[in-house]
Amino acid sequence: MAATPAKSLILDLLATLKPGSVMPIGALVEAGALFGVSGNNIRVSAARLLADGQIARDERGRYRLGERSAPIGNRVRSWRGLDRRTRTWGGGWISVLTSRVGRVAARRRERALRLLGFRRWRDGLWIRPDNLIPPLDDVRGELFELGLPAGDVVCRMGDFCAGDYETVCSLWDVEVMVEEHRRLRREIELGAARLPSLAVEEAMVESFLLGGRALRQLVNDPLLPEEICPSGERIALLSSMRAYDRLGRLAWSELLKRWEVPNLRAPLNGRSESERLRLVV
């Protein structure tokens, strides 16, 4: 097994904490050893993340996510409620008109937009169906928290003519997404049957790696309306993932209890293959 990058591991572990909770460096070091990460690497990486504002430290040297990481950490942490984020679609769209910014700000913008299911339609214009339950002001606020530049404009658009509608709907590769949901659900169900038979350390590692792949898929799902993408496989994956998460928490409970660390879920590797939800920009 290749070693997990120390920075990503630290961020993923801290993202499991309840708001206001902290994790001592000893717990991070012990967890890192399971993934081939040395204690020195964990300590050096924690210091760099602290200097960069991605994690914060209390007076006793215990760590939590920092202000830079918190918005995406909150987004990742809320994966269980994906099935409560959408409503019946009325045919309208939400659009973002982008402003001219530098390269770093452009990368943060793209990460924010893709996390909320937007796709680029034309230069300077990103779009998604207006089927999210949060009101537009809340969607706008989350986009800016996640990194949308202040000069960008978030607004509603009406329906398209038939030709444009087909073009816009093709921005999301629905067939690939649904098939990946299906494949991961099967892996998760097989993994859930296998996990109780593993040694505790093996179960911790496997739940982190396999659960993390499913988590990435769910967090990056654009939550399209039924008219564009049937939700059945996403809902099935979400249900299987909830059950798998409970098993993962059991595997991690001894280590977390020993270090008096409260957690919301089993630590899962939340890194994205394409955009790296590690928050390093």
VENPE-V943952 format. One record per run of one state. SS is the DSSP state (A for helix, B for strand, O for the rest). FROM is the first residue (numbers start at 0). TO is the last residue. Records with the same first field share a line. If there is no record, write none. Layout:
SS=FROM-TO / FROM-TO
//
This chain:
O=0-4 / 14-15 / 17-21 / 34-37 / 51-53 / 57-60 / 65-65 / 77-77 / 84-84 / 86-91 / 97-101 / 115-117 / 122-123 / 129-130 / 132-134 / 146-151 / 157-160 / 169-172 / 195-198 / 219-230 / 258-261 / 263-280
A=5-13 / 24-33 / 38-50 / 66-76 / 78-83 / 102-114 / 135-145 / 161-168 / 173-194 / 199-218 / 231-257
B=16-16 / 22-23 / 54-56 / 61-64 / 85-85 / 92-96 / 118-121 / 124-128 / 131-131 / 152-156 / 262-262
//
